[in-house]
Amino acid sequence: MAATAQPERTTAATGGSAASLWLVMMKAHRSIQAYVESTFACMGIGLSDFAILEVLLHRGPMSMSAIGDTVMLANPSMTAAVARLLRQGFVERKCCGGDRRVRTIGLSDAGRALIERLFAQHERDLEALMADVSPADRAAARSVVKTVGLAAKAKTRGAVAA
């Protein structure tokens, strides 16, 4: 009986396969997300609320759908989070131009003060987490992850269109 050819495992064994890279990226994402969520819990805020406040800080007032698309929250989660932030006084609804039907969400003064303080702490926490990663390695990792993410996004759109 002829031996069945086995797939070459040298690429996978050395970590060079796409599957190996995906697995490492997935595990790293889970670990980093758990770390970030724990630091947010210490600050008294959840991940989705932080993400909304952060995008408003850096991009300014936006529609609910634009915020949801940016922070990757589904409509029901987005509605609940914005309602919570409105009740807490951290965001405000604003009319957009002459059309009173179009409303945007923006930071209130209290929300701006909160997210500026929280974001500064978030940056310090991430710097501490990545202290052993050189600036060159950070840049290389960012480039690779961005390239893979953009390729996945393009292929996902192509699969949906097909």
SULSULMO-V516453 format. One record per residue. PHI is phi in whole degrees, 0 to 359 (NA if undefined). OMEGA is omega as a letter, one per 20 degrees, with the letter a starting at -180 (NA if undefined). D_LAST is the distance of its C-alpha to the last C-alpha in Angstrom with 1 decimal. Layout:
PHI&OMEGA&D_LAST / PHI&OMEGA&D_LAST
//
This chain:
NA&a&43.2 / 285&r&41.0 / 290&r&39.6 / 281&r&35.9 / 294&r&34.4 / 263&r&33.5 / 297&r&30.8 / 293&a&32.5 / 251&a&33.0 / 296&r&34.6 / 296&r&31.6 / 294&a&31.0 / 296&a&34.7 / 268&r&35.2 / 84&a&32.3 / 269&a&30.2 / 279&r&27.2 / 297&r&23.9 / 296&r&24.5 / 295&r&28.0 / 298&r&27.0 / 301&a&24.5 / 298&r&27.2 / 296&r&29.8 / 296&a&27.7 / 296&a&26.9 / 295&r&30.6 / 296&r&31.7 / 300&r&29.5 / 299&a&31.0 / 294&r&34.5 / 293&r&34.3 / 298&r&32.8 / 298&r&35.7 / 298&a&38.2 / 297&r&37.0 / 298&r&37.0 / 291&r&40.5 / 290&r&41.7 / 294&r&40.3 / 300&r&42.1 / 295&r&45.3 / 272&r&44.7 / 82&a&44.2 / 218&r&40.6 / 269&a&37.2 / 299&a&34.1 / 293&r&32.2 / 296&r&35.3 / 299&a&35.9 / 300&r&32.3 / 295&r&32.7 / 298&a&36.2 / 295&a&35.2 / 293&r&32.3 / 292&r&34.8 / 297&a&37.4 / 269&a&35.4 / 241&a&33.3 / 84&a&35.6 / 304&a&35.0 / 215&r&31.5 / 288&r&29.8 / 301&a&29.1 / 293&r&25.3 / 293&r&25.5 / 297&a&27.7 / 302&r&25.4 / 296&a&22.4 / 291&a&24.7 / 265&r&26.3 / 59&r&23.3 / 247&r&25.1 / 291&a&23.8 / 308&a&25.5 / 299&r&28.2 / 293&r&29.1 / 296&r&29.2 / 300&a&31.5 / 295&a&33.8 / 294&r&34.1 / 294&r&34.9 / 300&r&37.3 / 297&a&39.0 / 293&r&39.3 / 296&r&40.7 / 301&a&43.3 / 281&r&44.3 / 81&a&44.7 / 267&r&42.3 / 227&r&40.0 / 225&r&40.6 / 271&a&38.6 / 228&r&39.2 / 287&a&38.8 / 252&r&36.7 / 62&a&38.6 / 277&a&39.8 / 267&a&37.1 / 288&r&38.5 / 285&a&35.3 / 270&a&33.5 / 233&r&34.7 / 243&r&34.2 / 250&r&35.2 / 223&r&37.6 / 286&r&40.1 / 277&r&43.6 / 300&r&46.5 / 295&r&46.7 / 294&r&43.0 / 297&r&43.3 / 299&a&46.4 / 297&a&44.7 / 290&r&41.5 / 297&r&43.4 / 291&a&45.6 / 294&a&42.9 / 293&r&40.6 / 298&r&43.6 / 293&r&44.3 / 301&r&40.6 / 299&r&40.8 / 297&r&44.1 / 298&r&42.6 / 291&r&39.7 / 298&r&42.1 / 296&r&44.3 / 298&a&41.5 / 257&a&40.4 / 302&a&44.0 / 272&r&43.9 / 260&a&40.7 / 294&r&41.8 / 304&r&40.4 / 293&r&39.0 / 293&r&37.3 / 298&a&35.9 / 295&r&34.5 / 295&r&33.0 / 297&r&31.4 / 301&a&30.0 / 297&a&28.5 / 295&a&26.9 / 296&r&25.6 / 295&r&24.2 / 300&a&22.5 / 295&r&20.9 / 298&r&19.9 / 293&r&18.3 / 295&r&16.4 / 296&r&15.1 / 297&a&14.3 / 295&a&12.3 / 291&r&10.4 / 294&r&9.9 / 299&r&8.6 / 295&r&6.1 / 292&r&5.2 / 291&a&5.5 / 287&a&3.8 / 287&NA&0.0
//
